[in-house]
Amino acid sequence: MNRPLLVVDGDSFAHRAYHALPKSIRRTGNRGGGAIVGFANLLLRLYDSEQSRAVLVGWDTLGARTFRQRLFPPYQGGRQFDEQLIDQLEVLPRLVSAAGFANAKAPGYEADDFLAAAVAEEEGRHGTALVASGDRDAFQLASAATTILHPVKAGEMARIGPAGVLDRYGVEPRQVPDFIALRGDPSDRLPGARGVGAKGAATLLQRYGTLERIIAEARLTEQADALKLYKRLATMDPTAPLPALGDQTPDWARAAALAREWELNQLARRFDERSVSFGHSSATARSTSVTTSALLRSTSSCLLATEALHSRSRATS
């Protein structure tokens, strides 16, 4: 079976967890633990439901300017993060690594860029990918081989493919950066085209196909340079650096040990339960393999003995 690569927007779900769970969840040193627990629970649910061949979690590098901010200083301006959230974002990659999964984080890149790079690599090897993100920018990655897992309500994920993107936005996945450039994105401080809006952006792209074609047809020419910049900012970078993404085996025991070190004992028990279950499954598989090998050896011996008996009978006659 072709098992998918699971790619997760770490910052997106850590932020959601931080704001969803009580701040009374603490780890060692009386530091915050809610974002860690919530993100870990999400990761466990995703792995249990998808049984991916490998997991990559992409992260922003807070405090490091990206190429987007250099090109457009207002990009994502004014965002303020609680110190407790920043602290947990700094240590969450340790938990991902302890569980046997991969992280991607580098100055100058956003988590989104690692999602795009991982999808490009996986599709290049003719694999399939699942991209878990609460950011609709990720819809540009949807394809026949890549499905977007988008949170819709507590514990539920919508599975978004190309048809789902068309249904929601009225455009194809490849047109999502053009759509964002035209419509704008308040969360990233992208103004968009004056007087266009979501419906107008979809209508223009349905008619002309791309932002560049719209401009070539003498539409929005006075805003052309700004809109081309917004499109570049909205486009995920598929050349972001990645770790090796071979098949992985989860190390739930190591993840449990780290959770216990942080005094997140309920989370440690969840990892422990999987560690015991995984160990039992592995032992069963080894036992089945040994039994099968013994049976094959026994069958082979019987066949050889039978053939020898037939040979002697033919020789006698």
N, C-alpha and C positions, 0 to 999 in steps of 0.2 A: 504494500500500500504506500502511496506517495504521501507521506506525512508533511504537513505544512511547516514553514518557518513562522513563528509568532514574534511579531515586532510590537513593542509597547512604548507609548509616549509616557515616560516616567514622570515628568513634571506635571503633565495634564492630570494624571490620576492621583499623584501625591497631593496636589492642590485640592482636588475634590475630597480626598480622604480627610485632609486637615480640617476642612470646613464642615464636614459631615459628622465627624466623631467628637465625643466630649474631650475638652482640653484637660479633663481630670485623668486621662490615661497618661501615665508617667513612666519613664524608664530610669535606669540607674542615674544617680546624681540629681534626681528630681527634674530631669529634662523631659521635654515633650515626647510622647510616643504615639499619639493618635494617627498621624500621617503614616508612620511606619506600619502600624497594625492594619490600617485600612488598605494601604497599598499591598501589603503582603497577602491579605485576604483576597484581594482582586487577582493577584498573580496566581494564587492557588486555584481559584475558581476557573480562571482562563486555562491553566494547564490541565486541570481535571477534565474540562469540557472539550478542549481541542486536541489534547494529546499530541502536541507539536513535536517535531524532530529536534528543535532547538528554540531557544528564547533569546531575543536581544532587547534590552531596554535602553532607549535613547534618552539623554539628559541634556538640558541647557547647562551652560557654564555661567553661573550668576556672577556679575561683576566684570565679565570680559565682554568688550564690545564685539559685535558681529559685523560682517560686511554690510548687513542691512542698515545697521545704525550709523556706519561710516558714510553710506550713500545717502541716507535720509535720517538726520539726527532726531526728528520727532518720533521715529519708529518705536513703538511700545513705550513711549515716554510716559512718565508719571506713575508707573507701576510701583506699588509699595508692598513689601512682603514682611510678615511678622518674623521676628528673630527666631521664634520657636519653629516656624516652618522652614526657614533657611537652614537651621541646625539639622533638621531631619532630612532635608534634601541632600545635605553633605554626606550623611552616613548611609542613606538608603542603598547606594551602589554596593556597599560592603555586604548587605544582606542578599542582594541579587547574586553577587559572586559566590557567597557562601552556599547558596542553593544550587550552584553548578551552572548558572546561566551567565550570559555575556552582557557587558555594559558598553555603551559608546558615548564618549563625552570628550570634547576637545574645545579649547578656546576658539572663538570665532564662528562656531556652529551652533545651531539650535537643535533641539531634539527632533524636530520635523525633518531636518536634513539627513539624519541617520536613518529615519524611517524610509526615506526615498532611496538612499544608497543601498539599504538592505533589500528592499523590494527589487531594485534594478539587478542586484547580484543574484538574487534567488530566481527571478524570471530568466536571467541569462543562463542559468544552469537547468532551465526547463522545470523548475520547481514551482510550488504554489506558496503564497504568503497570506497571512492574516495580520492586519494592522489595527491595533487597538488604540484609539485616540478619541478624546473628547473635542478635538479641534476639527472643524469642518474643512480646514485647509487640506486635510489628509484625503478628502474625497478625490483629489487629483490623481491619487495612486490607484484607484479602483480600475480593475481590468478583468479579463477572462481568467487570469491566474491569481489575482489579488482581491481579497474581500476586506472591506473596512468594518471593524467592530466598533460601533458608536453607541455610547451609553444613552439610553432614553429615559430610564427611571431606575430606582434603586435595584441593583443586582441584575438588571436586564440590559442586553446589548442588541441593537439592531444590526443586521448583516446587510451591508450596503455594497452592491456591485454597480456596474455601469448603468443599469436600468434604474437603480435606486437614486443615483446622482441625477440622472435625467428627470426623474419624477420630482425630486426636491427642488432642483435649480432650473430645470429647463435647458440644461447644457450637458455636453459630454464631459467625462472626467478630464480630458486633455484641455478643455476650455475653462476649467475652474480658475486658474490664475488670471485669465482674461476677464472672467466674470468678477473676481474680487477687485481687480484694478478698476473696473467700471462702476461696480456697486459701492466699493469702499469697504473698509473693515474697521469699525470703531475701536475694537479691542487692540488692534495694532497701530491705531492712529493713522490709517490710510484714508484720505478723504474721498477717493473715488472721483468719478466724473460729475460735474455739476449738473443737477437736474435729470439724472438718469435713473438711479434706483435699481432694485433687483429685477423688477419686471422689464424695465427698459433695457437693462444689460442683457437679459436672456433673449429679448426680441432682436437686439442688434447682432448678437452672436449666432442666433439661428439663421439670420439673413446673410451675414458676411463671413462667419466662421472664426475669425481671429480679430484681436485688437488692431493688429497691423493692417489688416484688410479694411477695417472700418475707417482707419485714418487715411488709407490710400484712396478711399472713396469720398474724400473731402468731408468726412464727419469728425467732429470734435478736434479739429486740427489745432485750435488755439490751446488745447490742453495736451497735445500729443506727447511732448517730452515727459511731462509729469505722469501720464498714464502708462507710458512704456516703463518708467521707473517703478511704478506701483506693481506692474506685472512681474518685473524681475524680483521684487521683494516678496511677492506672493508665491513665487515658484520655488519649490523645495530643491535643494542641491543634491543630486544623486552621486556626486563625487566625494562626499564627506568620507573621512577615514573610518574604516570598520575593523574590528577584531576578526579573527578566524571564526567562521560560523559552521563548523562541522557538527555532526550529530552529538547531542549532549545526553548525559545521564544525571538526573537530579541528585543532589546530595542533601537530602532532607535532614539527616542527622547533624551535619555541619551547620545548616541553617538553624536548627533547634538549639544547638550549643550557643550560637551568637545571640539568638533571642533570649536565651536564659542568662547570658552574660549581661544583657541589657535589662534584665529583670522583667521582661515581657513574658511572663510565665504561661499565660493562656495561649499566646502565639507559639511559644516553644512546644506546648503539648500538641497543637495542630500539626506542626512539623514532625513531631515524634510519631504521631499516629500514621502519617504517611511513610515514615521511615520503616516502621514495623511492617506495614502492609507491603511496601516495596520489597523489603527483605524476604517476607514470606513468599511473594510472587517469584522472586529470583530463585529462592530455594526450591520452589515447586517446579520451576522451569528446569533447574539443574537436575532435579530428581527425575523428571520426565525424560530429560535427555539421556541420563544414565540408564534408565529402564529401557528406553528405546534402543540404545546401543547394545545392551545386553541381549535384548530380544533379537536384534538383527544378527548378532554373533551366533546365538543359539540356532536361529533359522538357517544361517549359512552352514553351520556344522552339520545339521540334519540333512541339508541338501547334498553336501559332500559325501556323507555316509551313505545316503541312498544311491547316489551315482556310483560309488565304489561297489556297492552290493550288486547293482545292475551290471557292472562291468564284469564282475566275477561270474555272474550267472551266464552272461554271453560267452565268456571264455570256456565254461564247463560244457555248454551245449555245443 
